[in-house]
Amino acid sequence: MVYPSTVAITTTKMNFKLISLSIAILIASFLELIIFNEEVLLALCFVSFVFFAYSYLNETVASIFSDRASKFEADIITAFEAKYVSITSYANELSLSKALWSALVMIEAFVIEYNTSVLNDMKTTNTLAIITTINTKFNEILINERSSKSTSSIASIQSAVYPLIFNVLTKTKFTTKLLG
């Protein structure tokens, strides 16, 4: 915090410097140490501009720069927070999928073990004879189906091919009679 007495002292020192600089330039111009031509006037304008800009605008420029710096800082923090949130959500999804995968592997192992034990129990009991009987009945059904397919295919050949052959033969007899 700046106290009023400090501001008055700083303003007095600045006014004293400005007055002393003005008197020094005035004395140097009367003694012809400084000749006022275009270059000197341009240099004096530039020096006075820099002096007044620094004296009166340094706090404004500093506040503008600090505002810009805080805005950049807030933007960077926001970007890092968004990246952090996306990485943590991806890590959570990955750990959940790994847990789900391990649970599925355990369920698969339990199912395989259960099926193996059930099949072993079936082999030891009378069900093996039942399975064998069922297998032979399926084979008989397959043989009967094949024989019925061959019989039906022979019947379809006789019903479709024989009339075609007779029709062709009768046409050739008719054409040979006409030609001969």
C-alpha positions in Angstrom: 0.0 0.0 0.0 1.3 3.5 -0.9 0.9 6.2 1.8 0.1 9.8 0.8 3.3 11.2 2.2 5.3 8.8 -0.1 3.4 10.0 -3.1 4.1 13.6 -2.3 7.8 12.9 -1.8 8.0 11.0 -5.2 6.0 13.8 -7.0 8.3 16.4 -5.5 11.4 14.5 -6.6 10.0 14.1 -10.1 9.2 17.8 -10.4 12.7 18.7 -9.2 14.3 16.4 -11.8 12.0 17.8 -14.5 12.8 21.4 -13.5 16.5 20.8 -13.2 16.6 19.1 -16.7 14.7 22.0 -18.2 17.1 24.5 -16.7 20.1 22.5 -17.9 18.7 22.4 -21.5 17.9 26.1 -21.4 21.5 27.0 -20.2 23.0 24.7 -22.8 21.0 26.3 -25.6 22.0 29.8 -24.5 25.7 28.8 -24.4 25.2 27.2 -27.8 26.2 23.8 -26.5 23.0 22.4 -27.9 21.8 23.7 -31.3 18.2 23.1 -32.0 17.9 21.5 -35.4 15.6 18.7 -36.6 17.7 15.8 -35.2 18.1 17.4 -31.7 14.4 18.3 -31.5 13.4 14.8 -32.6 15.8 13.2 -30.0 14.5 15.5 -27.3 10.9 14.6 -28.2 11.8 10.9 -28.1 13.6 11.2 -24.7 10.7 13.2 -23.2 8.2 10.7 -24.6 10.1 7.8 -23.0 10.5 9.7 -19.7 6.8 10.7 -19.5 5.6 7.3 -20.7 7.7 5.6 -18.0 6.7 8.1 -15.3 3.0 8.1 -15.9 2.2 4.8 -17.7 4.4 2.3 -15.9 1.7 1.2 -13.5 -0.9 0.9 -16.3 1.4 -1.1 -18.5 2.4 -3.3 -15.6 -1.2 -3.9 -14.7 -2.0 -4.8 -18.4 0.9 -7.2 -18.4 -0.1 -8.8 -15.1 -3.7 -9.2 -16.3 -2.5 -10.9 -19.5 -0.2 -13.1 -17.5 -3.0 -14.1 -15.1 -5.2 -14.8 -18.2 -2.5 -17.0 -19.7 -2.0 -18.8 -16.4 -5.8 -19.4 -16.1 -5.9 -20.8 -19.6 -3.0 -23.1 -19.0 -4.5 -24.4 -15.7 -7.8 -25.0 -17.4 -6.1 -27.0 -20.2 -4.1 -29.0 -17.7 -7.3 -29.7 -15.6 -9.1 -30.9 -18.7 -6.2 -33.2 -19.7 -6.1 -34.5 -16.1 -9.8 -35.2 -16.1 -9.7 -37.1 -19.4 -6.6 -39.1 -18.3 -8.3 -40.1 -15.0 -11.5 -41.1 -16.7 -9.6 -43.2 -19.2 -7.7 -44.8 -16.4 -10.9 -45.6 -14.6 -12.5 -47.1 -17.7 -9.3 -49.2 -18.3 -9.3 -50.5 -14.7 -13.0 -51.3 -15.0 -12.5 -53.2 -18.3 -9.6 -55.1 -16.7 -11.8 -56.1 -13.8 -14.6 -57.1 -16.1 -12.1 -59.2 -18.2 -10.7 -61.0 -15.2 -14.3 -61.7 -14.0 -15.2 -63.2 -17.4 -12.0 -65.3 -17.3 -13.0 -66.6 -13.9 -16.5 -67.4 -15.1 -15.2 -69.2 -18.1 -12.9 -71.3 -15.9 -15.8 -72.2 -13.6 -18.0 -73.2 -16.6 -15.3 -75.3 -18.1 -14.7 -77.1 -14.8 -18.4 -77.6 -14.3 -18.9 -79.1 -17.8 -15.9 -81.4 -17.3 -17.2 -82.7 -14.0 -20.7 -83.2 -15.5 -19.3 -85.1 -18.5 -17.2 -87.3 -16.2 -20.2 -88.1 -14.1 -22.2 -89.0 -17.3 -19.4 -91.3 -18.4 -19.4 -93.2 -15.1 -23.2 -93.9 -15.0 -25.5 -95.7 -17.4 -25.9 -92.6 -19.5 -23.1 -93.8 -21.7 -25.3 -96.6 -22.9 -28.1 -94.2 -23.6 -25.8 -91.9 -25.5 -24.6 -94.8 -27.6 -28.2 -95.9 -28.4 -29.1 -92.3 -29.4 -26.1 -92.1 -31.6 -27.0 -95.4 -33.4 -30.6 -94.2 -33.9 -29.3 -90.9 -35.5 -27.1 -93.0 -37.8 -30.2 -95.1 -38.9 -32.2 -91.9 -39.5 -29.3 -90.5 -41.6 -29.1 -93.8 -43.7 -32.9 -93.8 -44.3 -32.9 -90.1 -45.3 -30.1 -90.8 -47.8 -32.0 -93.8 -49.3 -35.2 -91.8 -49.5 -33.3 -88.9 -51.3 -31.9 -91.3 -53.8 -35.3 -92.9 -54.4 -36.9 -89.6 -54.8 -34.2 -88.4 -57.1 -34.6 -91.5 -59.3 -38.4 -90.9 -59.4 -37.9 -87.3 -60.4 -35.4 -88.3 -63.1 -37.9 -90.8 -64.5 -40.8 -88.3 -64.4 -38.8 -85.5 -66.0 -36.2 -87.1 -68.2 -38.2 -90.0 -69.8 -40.9 -87.8 -71.3 -38.2 -85.4 -72.7 -36.4 -88.3 -74.4 -39.7 -89.7 -75.8 -40.6 -86.2 -77.0 -37.3 -85.8 -78.8 -37.5 -89.3 -80.4 -41.0 -88.7 -81.7 -39.9 -85.4 -83.2 -36.9 -86.9 -84.9 -39.1 -89.8 -86.4 -41.6 -87.2 -87.7 -38.8 -85.1 -89.3 -37.1 -88.2 -90.9 -40.5 -89.2 -92.4 -41.0 -85.7 -93.9 -37.4 -85.6 -95.3 -37.3 -89.2 -96.4 
